[in-house]
Amino acid sequence: ASWYGPGFYGQKTASGEVLKEGTMTAAHSSLPMGTRVKVTRLDDDRSVTVVINDRKPFKPGTVIDLAHGSASALDVHEDGTALVRIEVID
C-alpha cells in the first residue's frame, strides 16, 4: 500500500466524490467503486476499513493507494508504503 492526499484535496476522485482531508477511502485498479475493504498492516496487524472511490494506485508496485485519513490510521503516511493484506467486506 501507498498513500495520497495533500495536493489532491479538492479534486474529484474517479467516483465523482471530492477528496477531502481525513477521508477513509482508497484507490484500487479493479475493485468496483463503493466496495468496502479491510486493509491490515502485516508488520503490526493494525487494520482499517476503507471505501474504494478512486482508481490506480499511483505508485509502481502497490495495489492500493490509501487516502490520507486511512493512511494515518495505519501510519503508512509516515513510512510512505507498507505491506498489507486486503480483504473485501462488501
DRENTORKOL-3810 file (N, C-alpha, C; in nm, 4 decimals):
REM DRENTORKOL-3810
@n.u->0.0838; n.v->-0.1186; n.w->0.0000; ca.u->0.0000; ca.v->0.0000; ca.w->0.0000; c.u->0.0881; c.v->0.1246; c.w->0.0000
@n.u->0.0378; n.v->0.2262; n.w->-0.0616; ca.u->0.0984; ca.v->0.3589; ca.w->-0.0536; c.u->-0.0141; c.v->0.4550; c.w->-0.0168
@n.u->0.0132; n.v->0.5840; n.w->-0.0148; ca.u->-0.0912; ca.v->0.6786; ca.w->0.0238; c.u->-0.0861; c.v->0.8039; c.w->-0.0616
@n.u->-0.1971; n.v->0.8760; n.w->-0.0582; ca.u->-0.2048; ca.v->1.0040; ca.w->-0.1282; c.u->-0.2997; c.v->1.0961; c.w->-0.0534
@n.u->-0.2953; n.v->1.2220; n.w->-0.0836; ca.u->-0.3829; ca.v->1.3167; ca.w->-0.0157; c.u->-0.3452; c.v->1.4591; c.w->-0.0472
@n.u->-0.2550; n.v->1.5194; n.w->0.0333; ca.u->-0.2177; ca.v->1.6578; ca.w->0.0076; c.u->-0.1793; c.v->1.6762; c.w->-0.1391
@n.u->-0.2278; n.v->1.7803; n.w->-0.1987; ca.u->-0.2057; ca.v->1.8026; ca.w->-0.3421; c.u->-0.3219; c.v->1.7513; c.w->-0.4249
@n.u->-0.4013; n.v->1.6592; n.w->-0.3682; ca.u->-0.5185; ca.v->1.6066; ca.w->-0.4373; c.u->-0.6488; c.v->1.6521; c.w->-0.3702
@n.u->-0.6381; n.v->1.7133; n.w->-0.2512; ca.u->-0.7586; ca.v->1.7600; ca.w->-0.1825; c.u->-0.8338; c.v->1.8585; c.w->-0.2713
@n.u->-0.9653; n.v->1.8430; n.w->-0.2731; ca.u->-1.0498; ca.v->1.9305; ca.w->-0.3537; c.u->-1.0710; c.v->1.8803; c.w->-0.4955
@n.u->-0.9959; n.v->1.7797; n.w->-0.5361; ca.u->-1.0123; ca.v->1.7236; ca.w->-0.6703; c.u->-1.1115; c.v->1.6078; c.w->-0.6659
@n.u->-1.1779; n.v->1.5859; n.w->-0.7768; ca.u->-1.2722; ca.v->1.4749; ca.w->-0.7851; c.u->-1.1981; c.v->1.3431; c.w->-0.8008
@n.u->-1.2478; n.v->1.2411; n.w->-0.7308; ca.u->-1.1969; ca.v->1.1059; ca.w->-0.7459; c.u->-1.2672; c.v->1.0432; c.w->-0.8659
@n.u->-1.2290; n.v->0.9223; n.w->-0.9017; ca.u->-1.2915; ca.v->0.8535; ca.w->-1.0158; c.u->-1.4407; c.v->0.8298; c.w->-0.9928
@n.u->-1.4840; n.v->0.8238; n.w->-0.8670; ca.u->-1.6263; ca.v->0.8027; ca.w->-0.8365; c.u->-1.7059; c.v->0.9321; c.w->-0.8449
@n.u->-1.6363; n.v->1.0449; n.w->-0.8571; ca.u->-1.7031; ca.v->1.1748; ca.w->-0.8610; c.u->-1.7027; c.v->1.2468; c.w->-0.7270
@n.u->-1.6647; n.v->1.1758; n.w->-0.6206; ca.u->-1.6547; ca.v->1.2392; ca.w->-0.4889; c.u->-1.5346; c.v->1.3336; c.w->-0.4868
@n.u->-1.5432; n.v->1.4373; n.w->-0.4077; ca.u->-1.4309; ca.v->1.5276; ca.w->-0.3890; c.u->-1.3450; c.v->1.4736; c.w->-0.2753
@n.u->-1.2146; n.v->1.4625; n.w->-0.2992; ca.u->-1.1234; ca.v->1.4133; ca.w->-0.1969; c.u->-1.1046; c.v->1.5209; c.w->-0.0913
@n.u->-1.1293; n.v->1.4819; n.w->0.0336; ca.u->-1.1146; ca.v->1.5735; ca.w->0.1459; c.u->-1.0142; c.v->1.5163; c.w->0.2448
@n.u->-0.9524; n.v->1.6031; n.w->0.3211; ca.u->-0.8576; ca.v->1.5605; ca.w->0.4236; c.u->-0.9275; c.v->1.4707; c.w->0.5256
@n.u->-0.8605; n.v->1.3633; n.w->0.5641; ca.u->-0.9127; ca.v->1.2757; ca.w->0.6676; c.u->-1.0066; c.v->1.1660; c.w->0.6203
@n.u->-1.0290; n.v->1.1540; n.w->0.4899; ca.u->-1.1236; ca.v->1.0533; ca.w->0.4422; c.u->-1.0674; c.v->0.9123; c.w->0.4571
@n.u->-1.1583; n.v->0.8186; n.w->0.4803; ca.u->-1.1230; ca.v->0.6772; ca.w->0.4958; c.u->-1.1576; c.v->0.6056; c.w->0.3650
@n.u->-1.0862; n.v->0.6431; n.w->0.2608; ca.u->-1.1111; ca.v->0.5904; ca.w->0.1270; c.u->-0.9796; c.v->0.5426; c.w->0.0668
@n.u->-0.9903; n.v->0.4832; n.w->-0.0531; ca.u->-0.8705; ca.v->0.4323; ca.w->-0.1190; c.u->-0.8927; c.v->0.4226; c.w->-0.2696
@n.u->-0.7816; n.v->0.4115; n.w->-0.3413; ca.u->-0.7825; ca.v->0.3909; ca.w->-0.4860; c.u->-0.7364; c.v->0.2477; c.w->-0.5144
@n.u->-0.8056; n.v->0.1818; n.w->-0.6067; ca.u->-0.7702; ca.v->0.0452; ca.w->-0.6466; c.u->-0.7947; c.v->0.0347; c.w->-0.7958
@n.u->-0.7162; n.v->-0.0476; n.w->-0.8644; ca.u->-0.7258; ca.v->-0.0542; ca.w->-1.0103; c.u->-0.8481; c.v->-0.1284; c.w->-1.0617
@n.u->-0.9056; n.v->-0.2210; n.w->-0.9854; ca.u->-1.0146; ca.v->-0.3005; ca.w->-1.0423; c.u->-1.1363; c.v->-0.3220; c.w->-0.9524
@n.u->-1.1250; n.v->-0.3035; n.w->-0.8219; ca.u->-1.2419; ca.v->-0.3242; ca.w->-0.7366; c.u->-1.3497; c.v->-0.2205; c.w->-0.7701
@n.u->-1.4772; n.v->-0.2613; n.w->-0.7683; ca.u->-1.5850; ca.v->-0.1670; ca.w->-0.8005; c.u->-1.5899; c.v->-0.0495; c.w->-0.7026
@n.u->-1.6299; n.v->0.0650; n.w->-0.7543; ca.u->-1.6493; ca.v->0.1821; ca.w->-0.6692; c.u->-1.7503; c.v->0.1482; c.w->-0.5605
@n.u->-1.7233; n.v->0.1930; n.w->-0.4396; ca.u->-1.8129; ca.v->0.1677; ca.w->-0.3281; c.u->-1.7825; c.v->0.0403; c.w->-0.2517
@n.u->-1.6881; n.v->-0.0407; n.w->-0.3012; ca.u->-1.6509; ca.v->-0.1629; ca.w->-0.2305; c.u->-1.5832; c.v->-0.1264; c.w->-0.0993
@n.u->-1.6263; n.v->-0.1916; n.w->0.0082; ca.u->-1.5604; ca.v->-0.1734; ca.w->0.1380; c.u->-1.4575; c.v->-0.2839; c.w->0.1549
@n.u->-1.3365; n.v->-0.2442; n.w->0.1929; ca.u->-1.2294; ca.v->-0.3407; ca.w->0.2143; c.u->-1.1619; c.v->-0.3159; c.w->0.3480
@n.u->-1.1161; n.v->-0.4250; n.w->0.4077; ca.u->-1.0372; ca.v->-0.4175; ca.w->0.5300; c.u->-0.8912; c.v->-0.4240; c.w->0.4881
@n.u->-0.8143; n.v->-0.3260; n.w->0.5284; ca.u->-0.6717; ca.v->-0.3199; ca.w->0.4969; c.u->-0.5962; c.v->-0.3399; c.w->0.6279
@n.u->-0.5115; n.v->-0.4436; n.w->0.6320; ca.u->-0.4371; ca.v->-0.4771; ca.w->0.7537; c.u->-0.2879; c.v->-0.4682; c.w->0.7272
@n.u->-0.2176; n.v->-0.3923; n.w->0.8101; ca.u->-0.0707; ca.v->-0.3871; ca.w->0.8033; c.u->-0.0158; c.v->-0.5189; c.w->0.8496
@n.u->0.0737; n.v->-0.5785; n.w->0.7731; ca.u->0.1272; ca.v->-0.7093; ca.w->0.8080; c.u->0.2302; c.v->-0.7047; c.w->0.9211
@n.u->0.2970; n.v->-0.5927; n.w->0.9395; ca.u->0.4016; ca.v->-0.5878; ca.w->1.0421; c.u->0.3496; c.v->-0.5633; c.w->1.1834
@n.u->0.2267; n.v->-0.5110; n.w->1.1972; ca.u->0.1757; ca.v->-0.4869; ca.w->1.3330; c.u->0.0281; c.v->-0.5232; c.w->1.3501
@n.u->-0.0333; n.v->-0.5750; n.w->1.2445; ca.u->-0.1713; ca.v->-0.6257; ca.w->1.2485; c.u->-0.2785; c.v->-0.5187; c.w->1.2707
@n.u->-0.2434; n.v->-0.3905; n.w->1.2601; ca.u->-0.3462; ca.v->-0.2857; ca.w->1.2672; c.u->-0.4273; c.v->-0.2886; c.w->1.1400
@n.u->-0.5572; n.v->-0.2587; n.w->1.1511; ca.u->-0.6408; ca.v->-0.2601; ca.w->1.0310; c.u->-0.7366; c.v->-0.1422; c.w->1.0309
@n.u->-0.7868; n.v->-0.1137; n.w->0.9125; ca.u->-0.8823; ca.v->-0.0060; ca.w->0.8914; c.u->-0.9760; c.v->-0.0491; c.w->0.7788
@n.u->-1.1001; n.v->-0.0032; n.w->0.7842; ca.u->-1.1945; ca.v->-0.0288; ca.w->0.6763; c.u->-1.2031; c.v->0.0962; c.w->0.5904
@n.u->-1.1892; n.v->0.0774; n.w->0.4583; ca.u->-1.1945; ca.v->0.1891; ca.w->0.3642; c.u->-1.2950; c.v->0.1590; c.w->0.2539
@n.u->-1.3360; n.v->0.2637; n.w->0.1862; ca.u->-1.4259; ca.v->0.2509; ca.w->0.0713; c.u->-1.3470; c.v->0.2881; c.w->-0.0539
@n.u->-1.3569; n.v->0.2039; n.w->-0.1562; ca.u->-1.2896; ca.v->0.2333; ca.w->-0.2831; c.u->-1.3684; c.v->0.3416; c.w->-0.3555
@n.u->-1.3022; n.v->0.4540; n.w->-0.3836; ca.u->-1.3685; ca.v->0.5631; ca.w->-0.4553; c.u->-1.2798; c.v->0.6248; c.w->-0.5629
@n.u->-1.1670; n.v->0.5601; n.w->-0.5898; ca.u->-1.0750; ca.v->0.6160; ca.w->-0.6891; c.u->-1.0024; c.v->0.5028; c.w->-0.7600
@n.u->-0.9328; n.v->0.5346; n.w->-0.8673; ca.u->-0.8611; ca.v->0.4364; ca.w->-0.9476; c.u->-0.7120; c.v->0.4526; c.w->-0.9333
@n.u->-0.6413; n.v->0.3589; n.w->-0.9830; ca.u->-0.4967; ca.v->0.3415; ca.w->-0.9903; c.u->-0.4602; c.v->0.2427; c.w->-0.8838
@n.u->-0.3590; n.v->0.2216; n.w->-0.8209; ca.u->-0.2745; ca.v->0.3102; ca.w->-0.7423; c.u->-0.1699; c.v->0.3817; c.w->-0.8259
@n.u->-0.1197; n.v->0.4849; n.w->-0.7693; ca.u->-0.0295; ca.v->0.5735; ca.w->-0.8405; c.u->0.1162; c.v->0.5307; c.w->-0.8318
@n.u->0.1554; n.v->0.4653; n.w->-0.7250; ca.u->0.2958; ca.v->0.4287; ca.w->-0.7051; c.u->0.3221; c.v->0.2891; c.w->-0.7609
@n.u->0.4215; n.v->0.2722; n.w->-0.8481; ca.u->0.4530; ca.v->0.1393; ca.w->-0.9028; c.u->0.4792; c.v->0.0377; c.w->-0.7922
@n.u->0.4274; n.v->-0.0825; n.w->-0.8111; ca.u->0.4497; ca.v->-0.1890; ca.w->-0.7153; c.u->0.3482; c.v->-0.1963; c.w->-0.6026
@n.u->0.2523; n.v->-0.1047; n.w->-0.6018; ca.u->0.1494; ca.v->-0.1086; ca.w->-0.4985; c.u->0.0163; c.v->-0.1499; c.w->-0.5596
@n.u->-0.0715; n.v->-0.2063; n.w->-0.4780; ca.u->-0.2023; ca.v->-0.2500; ca.w->-0.5274; c.u->-0.3150; c.v->-0.1633; c.w->-0.4743
@n.u->-0.2873; n.v->-0.0816; n.w->-0.3737; ca.u->-0.3895; ca.v->0.0066; ca.w->-0.3188; c.u->-0.3222; c.v->0.1353; c.w->-0.2732
@n.u->-0.3896; n.v->0.2475; n.w->-0.2972; ca.u->-0.3455; ca.v->0.3786; ca.w->-0.2501; c.u->-0.4458; c.v->0.4253; c.w->-0.1468
@n.u->-0.4006; n.v->0.4452; n.w->-0.0257; ca.u->-0.4879; ca.v->0.4887; ca.w->0.0825; c.u->-0.4953; c.v->0.6405; c.w->0.0867
@n.u->-0.6167; n.v->0.6940; n.w->0.1001; ca.u->-0.6303; ca.v->0.8376; ca.w->0.1212; c.u->-0.5670; c.v->0.8705; c.w->0.2564
@n.u->-0.5315; n.v->0.9952; n.w->0.2759; ca.u->-0.4527; ca.v->1.0345; ca.w->0.3922; c.u->-0.5141; c.v->0.9920; c.w->0.5253
@n.u->-0.6451; n.v->0.9984; n.w->0.5408; ca.u->-0.7087; ca.v->0.9590; ca.w->0.6673; c.u->-0.6846; c.v->0.8139; c.w->0.7008
@n.u->-0.7053; n.v->0.7265; n.w->0.6037; ca.u->-0.6835; ca.v->0.5835; ca.w->0.6276; c.u->-0.5348; c.v->0.5522; c.w->0.6404
@n.u->-0.4507; n.v->0.6219; n.w->0.5660; ca.u->-0.3061; ca.v->0.6021; ca.w->0.5776; c.u->-0.2562; c.v->0.6452; c.w->0.7151
@n.u->-0.3112; n.v->0.7525; n.w->0.7671; ca.u->-0.2718; ca.v->0.7988; ca.w->0.9005; c.u->-0.3087; c.v->0.6966; c.w->1.0066
@n.u->-0.4270; n.v->0.6363; n.w->0.9943; ca.u->-0.4711; ca.v->0.5371; ca.w->1.0919; c.u->-0.3774; c.v->0.4166; c.w->1.0969
@n.u->-0.3120; n.v->0.3873; n.w->0.9851; ca.u->-0.2192; ca.v->0.2736; ca.w->0.9782; c.u->-0.0724; c.v->0.3169; c.w->0.9832
@n.u->-0.0471; n.v->0.4455; n.w->1.0001; ca.u->0.0881; ca.v->0.5024; ca.w->0.9983; c.u->0.1611; c.v->0.4778; c.w->0.8664
@n.u->0.0872; n.v->0.4591; n.w->0.7593; ca.u->0.1502; ca.v->0.4451; ca.w->0.6275; c.u->0.2020; c.v->0.5806; c.w->0.5807
@n.u->0.1372; n.v->0.6899; n.w->0.6250; ca.u->0.1824; ca.v->0.8226; ca.w->0.5840; c.u->0.3228; c.v->0.8529; c.w->0.6340
@n.u->0.3638; n.v->0.7908; n.w->0.7450; ca.u->0.4995; ca.v->0.8103; ca.w->0.7971; c.u->0.6017; c.v->0.7314; c.w->0.7153
@n.u->0.5678; n.v->0.6070; n.w->0.6813; ca.u->0.6599; ca.v->0.5185; ca.w->0.6102; c.u->0.6578; c.v->0.5373; c.w->0.4592
@n.u->0.5469; n.v->0.5859; n.w->0.4063; ca.u->0.5308; ca.v->0.6006; ca.w->0.2619; c.u->0.4628; c.v->0.4806; c.w->0.1992
@n.u->0.5078; n.v->0.3618; n.w->0.2378; ca.u->0.4446; ca.v->0.2388; ca.w->0.1908; c.u->0.4461; c.v->0.1378; c.w->0.3058
@n.u->0.3618; n.v->0.0361; n.w->0.2925; ca.u->0.3582; ca.v->-0.0720; ca.w->0.3915; c.u->0.3057; c.v->-0.1975; c.w->0.3243
@n.u->0.3505; n.v->-0.3107; n.w->0.3722; ca.u->0.2953; ca.v->-0.4386; ca.w->0.3262; c.u->0.1614; c.v->-0.4591; c.w->0.3963
@n.u->0.0579; n.v->-0.4871; n.w->0.3164; ca.u->-0.0771; ca.v->-0.5002; ca.w->0.3716; c.u->-0.1482; c.v->-0.6215; c.w->0.3136
@n.u->-0.2512; n.v->-0.6634; n.w->0.3839; ca.u->-0.3466; ca.v->-0.7640; ca.w->0.3338; c.u->-0.4758; c.v->-0.6888; c.w->0.3075
@n.u->-0.5403; n.v->-0.7194; n.w->0.1949; ca.u->-0.6660; ca.v->-0.6545; ca.w->0.1581; c.u->-0.7746; c.v->-0.7601; c.w->0.1552
@n.u->-0.8829; n.v->-0.7373; n.w->0.2301; ca.u->-0.9964; ca.v->-0.8303; ca.w->0.2340; c.u->-1.1230; c.v->-0.7549; c.w->0.1954
@n.u->-1.1953; n.v->-0.8046; n.w->0.0962; ca.u->-1.3210; ca.v->-0.7421; ca.w->0.0560; c.u->-1.4264; c.v->-0.7736; c.w->0.1604
@n.u->-1.4931; n.v->-0.6691; n.w->0.2104; ca.u->-1.6019; ca.v->-0.6849; ca.w->0.3072; c.u->-1.7342; c.v->-0.6937; c.w->0.2328
@n.u->-1.7599; n.v->-0.5986; n.w->0.1461; ca.u->-1.8783; ca.v->-0.5976; ca.w->0.0598; c.u->-1.8631; c.v->-0.4969; c.w->-0.0508
END
